[in-house]
Amino acid sequence: MTSHSKAVDAGSGTSRVISHLLLADADIPNNPRLPLLVYPGAARLPEHDPAHVFEQLFASNHWVGSWRNGIFSFHHYHSTCHEVLGVYAGSAVVRLGGEGGVTLTLEPGDVVMIPAGVGHKKLSCSGDLGVVGAYPRGQQPDICRGNPGSCQRAAEQVARVLLPRCDPVHGPGGPMSEHWT
């Protein structure tokens, strides 16, 4: 698998965005067209109910079905939707894109926008890890595990997933519109 990474200034009034284009490997289809987007320190979080900040932010930008939890400790991906994760407590080391992918440390305030097909797995975390996840309005998640026998079929499904209406952090015209075309 090949990964291409770059950091860009997302433009006036927006946070820095780091993109990783993660190509398929034998087990995970990843997404050959849409890069993983990382928004370090995207949100300032209050002491009281910091998860609510992400729930409101994502919902206001048409990313719905939010949940609060952690990140699975096994490689998985969604072939039917994109996903956004916002870390509101603790920290986690995650691998994205399968075994040959990128490893990131996520801290409170960080957001990761995961395109359909991109594998993700928690490698380790602090005991107080808290994550809010959500999906673009109209998309329903499935949970797929890396499997060589189903990778091609999953890649075909991933290619049919529609682009979201809005960037989950910055809304219409946000960094997603620059990276996901």
N, C-alpha and C positions, 0 to 999 in steps of 0.2 A: 504494500500500500504506500502511496505517496501522500504527503501532507504539505500544503503550501500555507504559510502563515504571514500575516502582515498586520502592523498596527497603523491605524489611521486616526486622524482627528476627524470626528464625525461632523464637524461644522459648527457654526455659531450656536452657543447656548446648549450644546449637547456634550455628553461625556465621551471619553476616548473609547474606541471600539477596536477589538482585536479579532481578526477573522482567521479561520483555519478551514481550508478546503480539504476534506477528508475523503479520499477515494476508496472504492470497495476493496475488501480483502476476501478471503475464501469464506468467511463466516458472517460478515456484516456488510450489507449493501452500501452503507453510508450514503452520501449524496454527491454525485459528481458535478452537480450544477450549483447547489446552494451551500455556502460556507457556514460553519458554526460561527456564531457571533458571541463575543464575550464583552460585557460592559462592566469593567472594574469600577467599584464604588459608585454605581449608578443611582443609588438612593441613600438619603440620610434617614436613619432610623431612630425613632424615639425609644425611650426606655419602656414605656407602656405599650404593649401589643404591637411590636414592630412588624409582625406578619401582615397586619391590616394595611400597612402602607403598600405592600406589593399586591394584595388582593384588590385594593381600590385602583391602583395604577394600571394593572393588567386589565381589569374589567372596563375601565374608562377607555381603553384602547382596543376593545373587542376581543380580548383574550379571556375566556370564561372557563367554567367548570373547575375553578380553583380548589386546591387541596393543600393541607399542611401535613408535612411528614418529613422524610429524609430522602435518600437516594438508594435504590437497590444495590446490593453488593455483588451483583452478577451482571454480565454484559446483556443488555437488552436495547431494543429500539422500537420505534413506532412506525409502522408502514403506512398508516392511514392519516397521520396528522403531524404537525410540527408541535414543539413543546417549548415553553419558557420556564426557567427556574430562577427564583430569587432567594438568596440566602439571607435569612433574618436573624439567625443565631448560630454561634459556634463556627466551625470551619470544617472543610472536607477536602481531601485529595481525591480527585476523580480522573478516570481515564475515559477519553472520548474518542470514538472512532475504532474501537477494537484494540486488540493487543498491540498493534503497531501504531496506534493513534497518538494523541497528545495527552500529557498529564498536566493537570492544572490544580492549583490550590485556590479554593473559593472561600471568601471571607464575608462577613455581614455587609450587606449593601451591594454585593456583586450580583449580576444577572447574566445568565447564559441562555442564548436562544439556539435551540437544537433543531435543525431541519429534520424532516421525516427521513428515516433510514439511518440516521447517525447513532451508532452505539454509544452507550454511556454506562458507567459502573463506578460505584464508590469503592475506593481502595482503602481509605481510612477516614476517620472523623473524630472530632472532639465529642464528648458525651452529650453535649447540649445542642447538637446540630439541629437546625430548623430550616426548612425549605418550603416555599410556596411554589406550586406548579400550576400552569394553566395552558389552555389550548385555544387556537383561533376559533372564533364563533363559527359553528357549522361543522367542525371537525371533531370526530370521536376517536380517542386513543385505543389502540390495541397494544398488546405487549408481546413482542417477538424476541426470542433468544437466538443468539448466533447459531446458525446451522447451515452447513454447506449445501445440503439438499434443497433448502428453500430460499437460498440467497437470490437466485435469479428471478424467481417469481416475486419475491419481496421487492426487488429493484424495479420491476415493472409497475408494481403498486405505488411505490414511492414516487415514480415519475409522474403519476396522475394526481398527486396531492396538490391542491390549489395554493397559490400564494395567499398569505393573510392580507386583510385590508389595511392593517396598521402595524407599525413598529410597536412592540409591547411596552416599551419604555417611553418613547418620544412621540408616538402617534403618527398621523399622516406625514409623509415627507421625512421621517426619521432615518437613521442610518440603515435600517433594513432596506429602504427603497434604493439606496446606493449599492448595496451588496447583493440583494436578491432580485435579479432581473431576469 
